[in-house]
Amino acid sequence: MKKKTVRAGIAGSGFAAAFHFEALSRVYSVDVEVAGVYSPTRENRERFAARRSIPCFGSLEELIDACDVLHVCTPPSTHEPITVAALERDVSALVEKPFTGWFGEGGGKGGGHGGTGRGDRAGDAGAFKGNTAPKEPFLQGALDSTRRMLEAEKASRGRILYAENWVYAPAIQKEREIIEKTGAQVLWMHGEEAHSGSHSPVYGIWRYAGGGSLIGKGCHPLTAALYLKRVEGRARGGEPIRPRAVSARTAELTRLEGFVDAGHLRTDYDDVEDFAMIHVVFEDGTLADVFASEIVLGGVHNWIEVCANNHRTVCNINPNTVMQTYNPLEESFNDIYVVEKIETKQGWSNPAPDEGLLTGYPAEMEAFYRAAAFDEPLESDGSLAADTISAVYSGYLSAERGGAELVVTLL
């Protein structure tokens, strides 16, 4: 039986675009035809296309017209206009995280839909500084942006596919099964995403990224926690359990006057935090705590622990001990990929035989393309994305107010 063909377009030509392209090759339920790529910088899109033998387009509009699913792999400040443009043409938008946010008035969008996506930091010392600006307009702006994206989806035959890979990580999906089949009540979750600094050249600039550690890294374990409470609510009562209130604290540890830079951490942040913690109270009174930072050495540290009334689960996303290797000489592994963000390959390490699989990327793409082809339900959709953005930006306002608890606006 011939499979249905779904055309994919990739907006962006950086790190996220590359792993999206790789993950598409593992979609098995439909035939994915990569229509091409668009990036506002001509040499970037041409290089990306040539390396992968795919077409490149001269405008975002041309790419959208040539695809059924648009992968939004661009700086967060461009997510809203690109997503809305796709949905207005009845094309589904597969949106990388963070979903959207607040970037200052016109911040980061650059010329047209494409945004910058480059390491050009000229002008970073402008008037807008996200770390010192009042946060109440940030919350309202992020909510307004989210509303516009959800409204565009309602008016479209396309769908929002929220690319939170943690939702589809094997460990999280196994925990979903446990919660559903045992009728578990999740009482408390705590999790973390941390490493030594982002790949993105524009990370650290609020007008492009929409914040620092809280939104850039905290969104992952936070969304996983929000998702698992939704799973519990559906299993036990038919309705998702959503966040009610949050409190948060943020810090700029690598900009402390007494910080000693040993050269191992990324420190070139312009106006964002490099450490954050957020406490979530759900509608049923249960809790979650999430930590996020740029100050952890030794590779990516991604995990969430679930404490329920009938079981306890630790979901390790990274590192994973499925494989352990001892290497006495650094240079012996020069051409061997070990794991993301590891500072040395010497000594004991946990090589990832299939990092993408363990972090959920193939399962995520499979689910999204089944949704696009067969209209199957989504585990990670616009509603989940909206709850994450509302919680994160309520967290920024809470941190400005010294950790005061704030009610989360549910869209």
N, C-alpha and C positions, 0 to 999 in steps of 0.2 A: 504494500500500500504506500503510495507516494505521500511524503510528509508535506505539510503546509509550509510555504516559504514566507518568512518575515524579514523585511528589509531594515537593517540597522544603520543609523548615521551617528557619527561620533563628533561632538562639538568639544574641541580641546585637543591638545597634542602633547600633554605632559605625562606625569607619573600615573594619574588616574586613568587617562585615556589608554595608556599602554596596557594596564592590567585588565581593563574592560575588554580590550581587543582579544587578549589571551583567553579570558574566561569565555568569550563567545564561541571559541572553538570547541568547548566542552558541552554546549547545549545539544541535547540529543533528541528531544521530542519534536522539534521543528527544524527546518533548514534555515539557518540564519545567513542571509546574504548581506555582507557589509557593503553598503552603498558608497561609503566614502567618509571623508573627514573634512572638517572646516576649523581653522584657527585664524584669528585676525592677522597674525604675522605670517607672511607668505612663505618665508624660508622654513618656518617651523612646520607648517602643514604639509609642505612639499617633502620635507625630510621624513616626517611621520608616514606619509602615504607611500613613498618610495621604498622604505624599509619593509612595508607590509604588502606591497603590490596591490594597493587599493586606490581608487580615484580620490582626488582632492578637489574641493569646491571653492569658488571664489567668493561666495557669500553664504551666510547662514540660511537665508531664505531658500536658496537653491538646494542646499542639503536637506532641509526639512521637506521640501516637495518631493525628494527622491527616496524618503524612508517612511517606515511605519512606526519605528521606535527611535527616538532621539536620545542618545546618551549625553547627559549634561555633565561634562568633566572639565569644567571651567572654574575660575575663582568664585567663591560663594556670592560675591557681590553681583555676579551676572546671572545667578540661577533664576531669579524671578523673571526678568525679561525674556530669557531664552525659553524657559518652561512655558510661559504664557504664549509666546510666538508659536511654539509647537502645538499646544493645545488648540489654539485658534485655527489651526489647519487640520484638526482632528488627528494629530499625531501624538502618540503616547510619549511622555517625558520620563526618562529614567534618570532621576536626579540624585547626584552625589550628595553626601553630607559634608558640611551642614546644609540643611534644606534651604534656608534663607537666613535673613537676619537684618541688622541695622548697620549701615556703613557710612553714616553721615549724609548730608544732603548731596545726592548725586555721587557719593563716594565710590571710587573703584570701577565705575562702569566704563570709563574711557569712551572711545568712539563706537557707537552702535552696540549691537548685541554681544559682540565677541569679548569685550572686556580686554584686559591687558594680558594676564597670564605670564608676564615676563618678569625677570629679575631687575627691572629698571626701577631703582629706588629713588630716582631724582624727584625732588619735591616732597619727600616724606616728612619734611619739617614744616609742613603747612599748618594752618590755624587749627584744624580739627585733630584732636588727640583723644582717642577713645578711652584711655585709662583715666582721664581727668574730667571728661565731659559728663554732665548730669545724665543719669541712666533712665529716668522715667520716659523721656522721648525715645530712647533705644527700645524699650519694651513696647511702647505703642507702635513705633515704626515697624518692628519685627512682626507684631501681630497683624498690622495692616497688610504687610507684604504677604504673609501667610494666607490671609483672607482672600487676597486677589488671586493667588495661585489656586486655592480651593474653588473659588467662583469660576475661574477659567475651566477647571476640570468639570464642574457641573454642566457647563454650557457646551462641552466637547464630547465627541465620540472617543477621544483618546483618554488615557488614564495617567495618573501620577503613580510612578513606581519608585518608591523611596529606597534608595540604595544603601540601606543599613545592613552591611554584611554580617554583623553580629547576630542579627535575628536568624540568619540562615546557617550560622556555624553549627557543625554537627553536635557539639556539646549543648548548645542552647536548644536545638530541636529535640535532643534526647530529654532534656529537662522539661520541655513542653509536653512530651509524651507522658512523663512521670506525673506531672501535675494533672493532666487530663484523665489518666487512667486510675489514679488513686484518690481523686477528689481533694488534693492537698490544699491547705490554706497556707499561703506564703506569708510569714510574719515579718521577716526582715531580710533584706538583701544588701550586700555591700560589694562594691567592685571598683576596678581601677583600670585606666589606660594611661600609661606613662612611658616615656623614653627620653632620649637625649636631644630631641629637636626635630622639627618637621622637615620633609623633603622640599616643600614648596618655597620658591624664592620670594613669594609675597606674603608668606606666613609671618606674623609678627607686626603686620600693618593693619590696623583695625578697619580702615576703609575698604580693604580687599577681603579680609578674612572674617569680619564681623565679631572679632574677639580673639581670645587666646586659648589657653588650656581648657577652660570650661566648655566652650563650644567646639573647639577643634578636636579635642580628645575625649572630654567628658561625655560628649553626645553618644559615644558608642556604648559604654556600660549603662548610661542613663536610659538610652532607648531600649536596651535589652531588659532592664528592670521594668520599664513601662510596659513592654511587650508581654513579659511573663505575668504581670498582674492582669493584663487584658485576657490572657489565656485562662488564668484562674477564674476570672469573672464569668467568662463564657461557659466554662466547664461546670461551675458550681451554681450559677444563677441565670445564665443566658445573656448577661450584659457585661461588657468590659468594666473592670475596676480602674479608674483613672486617677491622676494625681490631684490632690486637693490644695496642698500648700508646699512651699519650699523655703529653706533658709540656706544661705551660702556665704562663703568667705573666699577671697582671692588674694594673691600676693605676687610680687615681682621680685623673686629671690635673687636672680642673677643681676639685678640692678641695685641691690642693697649696697650701701656705702662700704661695708666691710666684706663684700663678696670677693673671694680669691679665685681668679680664673685660672684653672689648671690646664685649660685647652681641650677639655673633653666634651663640654656641653656647648650647644648652640646658644649664643648670647646676644645676637644682633636684633633683638626685638625692639620695635619702634615705640609702640604704645599699647601693648597687650600684656596680660598676666601670664606667668609661667608656672603657676600653681593655683589649683582651685579645689574646693570641696563643696558638695551640695547635699543637703538632707531633704528627703522627699517624704511627705505624709500623704498617703493615699486616701481615697474616699471612705474606705473601711477602717481607717485608723492605723493600718500597718505601715511599715517604714522601709526606706532604702537610703543608703549612703554611698556616694560616688566620689572618688578622688581622681584628679587628672593633673599631670605635670610634665615639664620638659627637663626634669632634673634627675632622671633615673638612668644609670649606666647599665651596661650588660645586656643590651637588646630590649625589645619591646616587652612590656609587662602588662598584659591584658588578661583580666580574669573577673569573674563574678561568682559570689557565693550565695546560695539560696538556703535560708533556714526556714523550714516549713513545720507544720504541726505533726507531720508523719515521716519526714526525711530531711536530710541535709545533703546538698550537692555543691561541689566546687567545679565550676566550668573554667578550665584553663584554655584560653584562646592562644596566647603566647606567653612564655615559652611552653612547648609541649615536649614531654619526655618520651615520645614514641621512638626517638632515636637519640643515642648518646655516643659521642666520638671523642677520643683523646688524640690530640695532634701535638707532638713535641716541638715542631718547627713551624713558625708562622708562614714562611715562604712556601711550604709544601702545599698549602691550601690557597695559593694565590688565585687560581682559576676555578675555585670551588665556592659556590654560594652556600653559606651556612644558614643564616637567618637574618631577618631585617634588623638593622641598627646595632648589630654586634660590633664592639670596638676592636676586638682581637679574635683571631681564629686559632690562637695557640692555647694549649691546655684542653680541659674538658669543655665541650659545647653540646648543644642540642640542635643538630642540623634538622632542617625541615625538609623531609622528603617530598612533601606536597603542601607547601605553606598556604597556597590558595584554597585548597580543599578544607584545611583545618580552620581557616578564617571565614569560610562560608561563601567565597566568590562564585564557584561553579554552581552551587545549589541556588544561590541568589539569582543568577542569570537564567537558570533553568526555570525557576518559578516565574520570573518576570515574562519570559517568552511564552510560557504556557498561558499566562494571563492574557498576553497580547493576542495570541493565536486562537485560544479557545474560551476566552472570557472567564477563566478560572478565578476564584477568590484569592486575595492577597493577604499575606501575613504582615507585610511592611508596606503601608499605603500612606496617602496624604494625611489621614487623620492621626496616625501614629507620629508622623513627622511634625504635625502641628502641635501635638502635646509636648514633644521634645523641645521645640523652639520656644513655646510658652514657658516651660519650666526653666530653660536655660536663661532667658532674658529676665524672668522674674528673679532668678538667682543673681544676676548682675545687679539688679536694683536692691536686692536683699544685702549683698556684699557692701554696696555703697552705704547702706543704713546699718552697718555694723553687725550683720547677720540676723536682722529682724525677719520674722516669719511673714511671708506674703502669700495671699491666695492666688492660685494659678487660674488664669482665664482659659476656659475650655472652648474651643471653636467648633 
